[in-house]
Each structure stands twice: as structure tokens, then as C-alpha cells.
Amino acid sequence: MKATPLTIPEVVLIEPQVFGDDRGFFFESFNQAKFESAIGRQVQFVQDNHSRSSKNVLRGLHYQIQNPQGKLVRVVLGKVFDVAVDLRKSSLTFGQWVGEILSAENKRMLWIPEGFAHGFLVLSDTAEFLYKTTDYYAPKHERCIAWNDSTLKVDWPIEKEPSLSGKDVQGQGLINAEVFA
């Protein structure tokens, strides 16, 4: 497993060692000890989630202001552009974002720690997205930053207006959002 801290160093790109031949492939998709060594701390995952979305669906930018969730995300079908936004007011990278292409083909994973908003845009016809979380879903604490916030200036690789859920249409600008200390 190769672990690469991104420009926001707490967000880590994880690339598993894949063994393949003409019959198919094998890789270890998760190993607690190796993962904790890669991110430099202990975590306990409590929930696994699986979503399926069509091309041009944009989900996010979501976070929970209480019961914040660290997320280990990956794609098992299709391709997405995955984004993490630092919402920790005391951080030197507050308000900055990082984005990576995650796909079934490249088998990359992204670790997004607590204190970040997260979202993704589906680039393939469909995508199936899996993620582990360090805390349970708490809808009353869920918040959403607008995907097109002019302060963040996320460089989404979009061709046309994305398809959004009702709650994502209601996303706030960073300037009005509740953030972490």
C-alpha cells in the first residue's frame, strides 16, 4: 500500500498493491494496522455506506458539525472526482480543498479526516461509491456547503450543470457555514 499526503497533508491518497493477471486481480482493500500506520493515528470505523449515482450527479459538500465523520472512500464501479474541504478554522489550510479522481480502474482510496466537508461528482455513466465512517450518520447535525461556493472555487470537471439533491441545492456558502474550531 502506498500512502501519499496531499496538499492538505491530513488528507491521504491510498493506492493498494494490486496483483493481476489474465484471470483478474486481487488486492487487500483494507488492513487496519497498515491504514493506521499510513495516516499516523488510530481510528475505529463504525459504519459502511454504499451509494450508486448516475453521470453528472454531484453529492456534497457534506459534513456533520457534531459527531464529525472521518471517511475512507473508494469507487468500485465507474469514476468520480472526489473533493475534501478543510473546515477547521484553526488550520493553516482552512477553506482550501483537494480533489482526486477515484475509479474502479485505479482502485485509489481517499482518507478524509474529521473536520472536512466531502463531495464527489460522477464522471462515468454510473458509479458505485463505498465509504467507511468513524461516526454514525446524524442527520440533525448534517450540514452542506454549496458545491459552487465562490470562496472555495472548487475546480469541478463539469460539462453542464450537475444533478443535485434537494438538500444540496440548499447548500450554504462557506462564509455563512458552521465550521470546526
N, C-alpha and C positions, 0 to 999 in steps of 0.2 A: 504494500500500500504506500502510495506517495501522497504526502500531505503538504499543501502549499498555502501559507497565509497570503491573503490578497492585500490590496492597498489599505483596506481596513483590516489589520492583522488578526483580529479576533474571528473574522470570517475566514473559514478554511476550505479550500477546494481539495477534495479527496478523490484520488484516482486508484481504483483497485488494480491488483495484478491479475490480468485475465489470461487464462490458459485456453487456447483454442486450436482446433484442427478442422479437418473437413467434416467431422461429425457434429461440431457445435462448439460450445465454450463452457468454461466453469470459472467462477470467481467467488471469493468469500465476500459477501455483500456487507457483513457486519461482524466485527470482533470487538467486544467491549474493551479489552486490555489495549489493543492496538489503537482503537479510536481515542481512548483517554490519553494515551501517550502522544498521539498526534495533536490533540487540542490543548494538552497541558493541564488538564483538570479532570476530576471525576464528575460523571453525570449519571443520572438514572432516568431512563425513558419509561414513561407510564402509558403512552397511547401511540398506536399506529393508525395512520389515515391513508386513504386511497381515493383519489379523485380522477375522473375522466372528463376531458373537455375537448371541444371542437376547435378547429383552426380559428385564430384571431380572438379567442376568449382570453380576457385579462382578468386575473384574480388578484386582488390586493389593492393597496398595500396594507396588510392586516397585522395587528398586534394586540396583545392583551395588556392593559395598563396595570392590572393586578393579576396575580397568577401568570406572570410572563412565561412564555414558552421558548425554550431553545428548540431548534428544529434541525434534523438531519434529513435532507431532501434528495430525491433522485427520481429519474424518469425510467419507466420500464417499457413504454411504448411511445414512439414519436419523439418530438423535440420541443423544448421550451427555452425561452430566455428568462432566467431566474434572477431576481433582484433582492438585495438586502439593504436596508436604510438604517443608519445609526441614529437612534432616538435617545441616546444617553447624553443629557445636557452637559454633564461634566467631562465628556470625552473630547479629545482633540479632533476627532472625526465626526462630531455631531452634525447631522444634516447631510452627510455625504453618503453616497451609495456605491455599491459594487454590483456588477452583473456578469453572469456566466451562462453559456449555452450548456444545457444538460440534455442528454438524449439517451435513448436505448442503445444507440450505436457506440457512443463514447463512454457510457457507464460511469460517468463522473457523478459525485455527490457533493453537496454543499452543506457545511455546518454553519448555521446561523444562530448565534447565542441569544440568550435573553437580552432584552433591551433594544431589539431591532424590529422594524417592520419588514414584512416579507410579501412578495408578489411574484407572479410569473405570467408570461404571455405565450400562448401556444402557437408554435411556428409550423407544425405539421398538420395534416388533415385531422388527426386526433392525437391526444396524448394522455397517457396514464401516469399519474404523479403519485409517488409514495413518500410519506414522511413520518418520522418518529418525533414525538414531542416530550419535553421534560416536565410538563404540567398538563393537567386536563383542560379541555375546552371549557371556557367560562364565558358564555355569551354576554352576560351583563357587563363584563369587563372588556369586551372586544371593541376595538377602535379601528378606524380606517383613514389612512391618508390618501388624498386624491392621487391617482396614478399619474396625472399630468400636472402636478403641482409646479408652479413656475419657480419656486425657490429651489426645489430639488433638481429639476431639469434632467430627469432620468431619460437616457437616450434609448427609448424602446425601439426595436426594429420593426416598426409598424408600417403597413402599406395603406391602411384605411382605418377609420375609427374602430376601436376594439369593441367587442361584445362584453358588456359589464352586467353584473347582478344589480338588483335594486340597491343593496347596501353599498356597493362600490360606487354607484352613481352619486351617493350621498357623501363620499369621502371628503374630508376637510383638508384645507391647506396646512402645511407644517406650522405656519405662524399661529394658527388657532388650535393646534392639536395638543392634547395632553401628552407629555413626554416623561421620560425617566430622569431621576436626579443625576 
